[in-house]
Amino acid sequence: MSVYTVRRVAAKILKVGENRVKIKPDEVAKAAQALTADDVRQLIRDGTVWCDRVKGVPRIRAKLKHTKKKSGKRWGSGSRRGGKNSRISAKSKWMSRVRSQRRVLRELRDTKRLKDGTYRDAYLMVKGNAFRSMGAMLAHLKEVKWLKAEAPKVAAAPPAAKQ
């Protein structure tokens, strides 16, 4: 059997393409003496004939890039594709902003830091898109004096010693 036939039979046995089948250069004559598929199987067992591994794409660079992106890097204007509202929709931005402002308003009301009767007015201002950010909302609340001054924190007195 010729060396080409040995490669073809070995490719069929190993279930790979013919181009991946390799024969040791110094044992080509031994491979050419094979007559049957069993002889080729024996050559494979001996290590005279083998198949190359599949060459893959190294993932290390992709993994490094992914870890950098997770940590907040590679996010500048040069990396962005798409318009301002295609990356995060305007509605999603609105919802996150309004929810956080309403959460802070609730906390202020529950801790009695908001003056009486002002919660509903502030809530409706948030609903009406009066504040572009949390800082703007808190600044407005201070400006119109809807926030009560924080009570000074008094250190607890040490317990009286027993006599």
Residue pairs with C-beta under 8 A, 6 or more apart in sequence:
1 9
1 32
1 34
1 35
1 39
2 32
3 23
3 28
3 31
3 32
6 23
6 31
6 32
6 34
6 40
6 43
6 49
7 18
7 21
7 23
7 49
8 18
9 37
9 40
10 21
10 40
10 43
10 44
10 49
10 51
11 17
11 18
11 20
11 21
11 51
13 37
13 40
13 41
13 44
14 20
14 21
14 44
14 51
16 51
20 51
20 52
20 54
21 49
21 50
21 51
22 49
22 50
22 51
22 52
23 31
23 48
23 49
24 31
24 47
24 48
24 49
27 48
30 43
30 48
31 43
31 48
31 49
33 39
34 40
34 42
34 43
40 49
43 49
44 50
65 74
68 74
69 75
80 87
94 129
97 133
97 134
98 126
98 127
100 134
101 126
101 131
101 134
101 137
102 123
102 126
104 134
104 137
104 138
105 114
105 119
105 122
105 123
105 126
108 114
108 119
108 141
108 147
109 119
112 148
113 147
113 148
113 150
114 122
114 141
114 146
114 147
114 148
115 145
115 146
115 147
115 148
118 146
121 146
122 137
122 141
122 146
125 131
125 140
126 137
130 137
130 140
131 137
131 140
138 147
141 147
